[in-house]
Amino acid sequence: MSLLYGIVALISLCMVGICVAADKKRNAWLILVFVSVSVCNLGYFILSISDNLGSALTANRIAYLGSVFLPFFCL
């Protein structure tokens, strides 16, 4: 399962780069949505590979940080 989380996190980070390269008007809200999704996916990946409680709590905070701003950027 950790492998799947890693692949999804890598794809979402690549999508940020593609969005920055392809968006000629530099729509900041769209880029922030992609960044928020990638932060959330990165947090889930770190949570899946954590080996102790401290790193799991830190990864959960990262995942929560990404998911908090996602509805705001979608509006």
ChimeraX commands (.cxc) that place a marker at each C-alpha (Angstrom):
marker #1 position 0.00,0.00,0.00 radius 0.5
marker #1 position 2.92,2.32,0.69 radius 0.5
marker #1 position 4.09,1.83,-2.88 radius 0.5
marker #1 position 0.72,3.00,-4.16 radius 0.5
marker #1 position 0.82,6.08,-1.93 radius 0.5
marker #1 position 4.33,6.84,-3.19 radius 0.5
marker #1 position 3.29,6.54,-6.82 radius 0.5
marker #1 position 0.28,8.81,-6.30 radius 0.5
marker #1 position 2.43,11.37,-4.44 radius 0.5
marker #1 position 4.98,11.34,-7.26 radius 0.5
marker #1 position 2.28,11.75,-9.90 radius 0.5
marker #1 position 0.74,14.67,-8.03 radius 0.5
marker #1 position 4.13,16.38,-7.75 radius 0.5
marker #1 position 4.63,15.90,-11.48 radius 0.5
marker #1 position 1.20,17.40,-12.10 radius 0.5
marker #1 position 2.28,20.55,-10.26 radius 0.5
marker #1 position 5.21,20.89,-12.63 radius 0.5
marker #1 position 3.02,20.22,-15.66 radius 0.5
marker #1 position 0.48,22.80,-14.48 radius 0.5
marker #1 position 3.17,25.44,-14.03 radius 0.5
marker #1 position 4.69,24.67,-17.42 radius 0.5
marker #1 position 1.43,24.45,-19.35 radius 0.5
marker #1 position -0.53,27.31,-17.79 radius 0.5
marker #1 position 0.52,30.37,-19.77 radius 0.5
marker #1 position -1.73,32.77,-17.85 radius 0.5
marker #1 position -0.31,31.56,-14.51 radius 0.5
marker #1 position -3.65,30.97,-12.83 radius 0.5
marker #1 position -2.51,31.07,-9.20 radius 0.5
marker #1 position -5.61,29.38,-7.80 radius 0.5
marker #1 position -5.20,26.34,-10.04 radius 0.5
marker #1 position -1.56,25.99,-9.08 radius 0.5
marker #1 position -2.48,26.26,-5.38 radius 0.5
marker #1 position -5.05,23.49,-5.80 radius 0.5
marker #1 position -2.41,21.22,-7.33 radius 0.5
marker #1 position 0.08,22.10,-4.58 radius 0.5
marker #1 position -2.50,21.44,-1.87 radius 0.5
marker #1 position -3.34,18.02,-3.32 radius 0.5
marker #1 position 0.33,17.11,-3.59 radius 0.5
marker #1 position 1.01,18.16,0.03 radius 0.5
marker #1 position -1.91,16.03,1.16 radius 0.5
marker #1 position -0.70,13.02,-0.86 radius 0.5
marker #1 position 2.84,13.48,0.42 radius 0.5
marker #1 position 1.53,13.49,3.99 radius 0.5
marker #1 position -0.38,10.25,3.37 radius 0.5
marker #1 position 2.74,8.67,1.89 radius 0.5
marker #1 position 4.91,9.68,4.85 radius 0.5
marker #1 position 2.21,8.39,7.19 radius 0.5
marker #1 position 2.22,5.02,5.45 radius 0.5
marker #1 position 5.99,4.59,5.83 radius 0.5
marker #1 position 6.31,5.99,9.36 radius 0.5
marker #1 position 7.82,3.64,11.90 radius 0.5
marker #1 position 7.14,5.44,15.17 radius 0.5
marker #1 position 4.40,7.57,16.69 radius 0.5
marker #1 position 6.26,10.88,16.34 radius 0.5
marker #1 position 6.76,10.60,12.62 radius 0.5
marker #1 position 3.18,9.37,12.18 radius 0.5
marker #1 position 1.82,12.41,14.00 radius 0.5
marker #1 position 4.00,14.74,11.93 radius 0.5
marker #1 position 2.85,13.07,8.71 radius 0.5
marker #1 position -0.76,13.38,9.84 radius 0.5
marker #1 position -0.22,17.11,10.40 radius 0.5
marker #1 position 1.18,17.46,6.87 radius 0.5
marker #1 position -1.77,15.60,5.37 radius 0.5
marker #1 position -4.18,17.73,7.39 radius 0.5
marker #1 position -2.43,20.92,6.23 radius 0.5
marker #1 position -3.01,19.97,2.61 radius 0.5
marker #1 position -6.65,19.06,3.15 radius 0.5
marker #1 position -7.46,22.21,5.14 radius 0.5
marker #1 position -6.64,24.61,2.32 radius 0.5
marker #1 position -8.06,22.49,-0.51 radius 0.5
marker #1 position -11.72,23.69,-0.21 radius 0.5
marker #1 position -10.55,27.29,0.09 radius 0.5
marker #1 position -8.52,27.08,-3.10 radius 0.5
marker #1 position -11.37,25.36,-4.97 radius 0.5
marker #1 position -13.64,28.32,-4.34 radius 0.5
marker link #1:1,2 radius 0.2
marker link #1:2,3 radius 0.2
marker link #1:3,4 radius 0.2
marker link #1:4,5 radius 0.2
marker link #1:5,6 radius 0.2
marker link #1:6,7 radius 0.2
marker link #1:7,8 radius 0.2
marker link #1:8,9 radius 0.2
marker link #1:9,10 radius 0.2
marker link #1:10,11 radius 0.2
marker link #1:11,12 radius 0.2
marker link #1:12,13 radius 0.2
marker link #1:13,14 radius 0.2
marker link #1:14,15 radius 0.2
marker link #1:15,16 radius 0.2
marker link #1:16,17 radius 0.2
marker link #1:17,18 radius 0.2
marker link #1:18,19 radius 0.2
marker link #1:19,20 radius 0.2
marker link #1:20,21 radius 0.2
marker link #1:21,22 radius 0.2
marker link #1:22,23 radius 0.2
marker link #1:23,24 radius 0.2
marker link #1:24,25 radius 0.2
marker link #1:25,26 radius 0.2
marker link #1:26,27 radius 0.2
marker link #1:27,28 radius 0.2
marker link #1:28,29 radius 0.2
marker link #1:29,30 radius 0.2
marker link #1:30,31 radius 0.2
marker link #1:31,32 radius 0.2
marker link #1:32,33 radius 0.2
marker link #1:33,34 radius 0.2
marker link #1:34,35 radius 0.2
marker link #1:35,36 radius 0.2
marker link #1:36,37 radius 0.2
marker link #1:37,38 radius 0.2
marker link #1:38,39 radius 0.2
marker link #1:39,40 radius 0.2
marker link #1:40,41 radius 0.2
marker link #1:41,42 radius 0.2
marker link #1:42,43 radius 0.2
marker link #1:43,44 radius 0.2
marker link #1:44,45 radius 0.2
marker link #1:45,46 radius 0.2
marker link #1:46,47 radius 0.2
marker link #1:47,48 radius 0.2
marker link #1:48,49 radius 0.2
marker link #1:49,50 radius 0.2
marker link #1:50,51 radius 0.2
marker link #1:51,52 radius 0.2
marker link #1:52,53 radius 0.2
marker link #1:53,54 radius 0.2
marker link #1:54,55 radius 0.2
marker link #1:55,56 radius 0.2
marker link #1:56,57 radius 0.2
marker link #1:57,58 radius 0.2
marker link #1:58,59 radius 0.2
marker link #1:59,60 radius 0.2
marker link #1:60,61 radius 0.2
marker link #1:61,62 radius 0.2
marker link #1:62,63 radius 0.2
marker link #1:63,64 radius 0.2
marker link #1:64,65 radius 0.2
marker link #1:65,66 radius 0.2
marker link #1:66,67 radius 0.2
marker link #1:67,68 radius 0.2
marker link #1:68,69 radius 0.2
marker link #1:69,70 radius 0.2
marker link #1:70,71 radius 0.2
marker link #1:71,72 radius 0.2
marker link #1:72,73 radius 0.2
marker link #1:73,74 radius 0.2
marker link #1:74,75 radius 0.2
view
